[in-house]
Amino acid sequence: MTMPTSWFTAAALALLGASASAAPSLQAATVGDPTGFDQPVPAATLQIPADWRTQGGVVWNHATSCSTNKVRFEWRSRSRDDLEGFELMPGYGWQLRGAAIQTNPCPVQPFRSAQEFLTAVVQARRAGARILQYRDRPDVVARREQQPHTGQGRRRFDAGQVLVAYESGGVEFREVIGTSVLFTQLGNSVMGGVDVVYALRAPAGRLDFDLADQLERSFRFNPEWLRAMNGAVANAERRFSGAQRQAIDSWHAREMARINAEGAADRAAIRAAASRDVAAIRSATAANTAATNDNIHRRTLEGIGEYNTYRTPDGGTARSSIHGGNRVLQGAGGAVFSTDDPYFNPAGSRELQRVR
């Protein structure tokens, strides 16, 4: 058969080698979920070459708090000689770096396109492989855009394939790895999500891109499993959100109790200190320098306003309430926030020092 060549450079074609043999006959295969529910459930179906063996299925990762990363496809089909194979790899959900929410438990990553995500997949799953070519898949994007939009916010699809080369067991292989990504924006937050990553490999000169597309298009989720999976993931998300809300409420209650117990004495002390500072300003004007006057004025305002002043890296100042966390940080975008977590250090943030 003739392989599609429109997206290859001459160099990539030379590395690929000869065209693939005639298309094999196909048979239906099932991807099972053996542990997600009370009994094993078929999670998906697809077509594979008739004489290939299968292994694996759906694996649940209950350790993660990111609901979109709880379900992982770890399934592969191989030829009898193990030289050719089709693999389903785990999808992934992430918050886009620079557009993340602190309370969201999903990981923060820089992947802004299918190409960036697939490059990371190759580095993680095919260490040492050489990336020969990448192509966008607008046909896959068009197919996914036909799906109904049931969620909130704006959505954008991206899809592509990457061609890689590597040596294993003395054999030079070529492999095409592809996926589609859904980016969802809600307010200032952007989430990226991949359902599954597929890959077809063969010795150099035998890789059939048409077969890779055919197997990918044949993949279908079992609707009953999909409903059950979505329900289980939604329940896990509600449990996490409830526990998070309870933790925040408990912290708030403790802080309010502490403030109520200590507030009267603190405020009296602050007012007394403010009065002494004002009296000192009035009685020692001639002796004070301009810097001392500014410092006393700042402390007076801090006492009345119940905040502290912090020095920012650009030489300016920022304010933070005395009722906030013990640590005050400035994020990469300039926002100032406080926390009691001694290990909380978002990327690009710097801890600020209080102006004494």
Buried (B, 14 or more C-beta within 10 A) or exposed (E): EEBEEEBBEEEBBEBBBEBBEEEBEBEEBEBBBBEBEEEEBBBBBBBBBEEBEBEBBBBBEEEBBBBBBBBBBBBBBBBEEEBBBBBBBBBBBBBBBBBBBEEBBBBBBEBBBBBBBBBBBBEEBBEEBEBBBBBBBEEBBEBBEEEEEEEEEEBEBBBBBBBBBBEEEEEEBBBBBBBBBBBBBBEEBBBBBBBBBBBBBBBBEBBBBEBBBBBBEBBEBBEEBEEBBEEBBEEBBEEBBEEEEEEEEEEEEEBEEEBEEEEEEBBEEBEEBBEEBEEBBEEEEEEBEEEEEEBBEBBBEBBEEBBBBBBBEEEEEBEBEBEBBEBBBBBEEEEBBBBEEEEEEEEEBEEBEEBE
